[in-house]
Amino acid sequence: MRALVVALLIMAASGCGRGAGGGAAQDSEFEQVTIPRGATLTAVAETLSTRGLIDSPELFKLYAVLSGRHRSLQAGTYDLSRGSTSRELLGLLMSGRPPYRWLLVTEGLMLTEVGAALEAQLGIPAESLMTAARDSALRAQLGVPAPTLEGYLYPSRYAVHTEASAGDVVAQMVAEFEDRWRDEWYARLDTLGMTRHEIVTLASIIEGEVRHAPDRPYVSSVYHNRLADGMPLQADPTVIYALGRRRRLFERDYQIPSPYNTYLIAGLPPGPIGEPSEESIEAALYPARTDFLFFVARTDGQHVFSRTYAEHRRAIQEVRSGGS
């Protein structure tokens, strides 16, 4: 009898989780599941089955009962891996502690703001992210000629392991950046005569400027045209970065001495001013073909582009007067 029970336990533990090889490939590695207080074993098994985490609710319940774990399931919200076995799933549901937590990093955040997000969402001190982002070995591996990995922590939603350190999170985000970088973009760098670091820097400025997505390649064209003509970029997001915090800019701010203030320096700043999206990187690499040199933002976030300073002044007046 005992041998039969052991055999059933082994069969149930290995046979009903997706980790056993059953089921089709899924779009996401993790599935968020909420187990309400007082949920029955049957309800738990049906929830896991509906969410694609187990193949057989019956085998899952059998293993839970035979192993004595069905009495110890804890209510809570869990981010569960589709590759987990029934044994692993039950172990997590018994612990009451999810193995992964979500980290959301939105496009355009400065490194200090990524640190604040890390602290707020994961409880990892912001300063530890700053330290990890200065990792000289990782910077050398990426070819980043800057003191931090600003610009290379890809903005996305991450499932971060509960025990992850700031260094682990940085490595995870850098790996996502590398996954997003396309092989054909290297050839484009040669065509433009620019380095990857320069493109990421330009992309971060585009990210900071654009609220209306279709404007990206046109904003990029303005900056490329200015670089080609030897004109300063005069990008407000670089002044905000030089200040170190987001606020309304005043006339005196444009005179702040900083290698990132593109009103005072020629060319690109020494590094990115935030974390650009894949779309902004692509826009930096493939600007629209225009002869625009100026733009001004309307209240709805769209930009008005101009070829001459006189046109630009008229556009500014129209925007200020409420015109389109």
Secondary structure, DSSP 8 states (H G I E B T S, - for coil): -HHHHHHHHHHHHHHSBGGGT-S---S-SEEEEEE-TT--HHHHHHHHHHTTSBS-HHHHHHHHHHTT-TT----EEEEEETT--HHHHHHHHHHTS-SEEEEE--TT--HHHHHHHHHHHH---HHHHHHHHT-HHHHHHHT--SSS-TT-S--SEEEEETT--HHHHHHHHHHHHHHHS-THHHHHHHHHT--HHHHHHHHHHHHHH-SSGGGHHHHHHHHHHHHHHT-----HHHHHHHHTS-----GGGGG---TT-TTTSSSS-SS-SS---HHHHHHHHS-------EEEE-TTS-EEEESSHHHHHHHHHHHHTT--
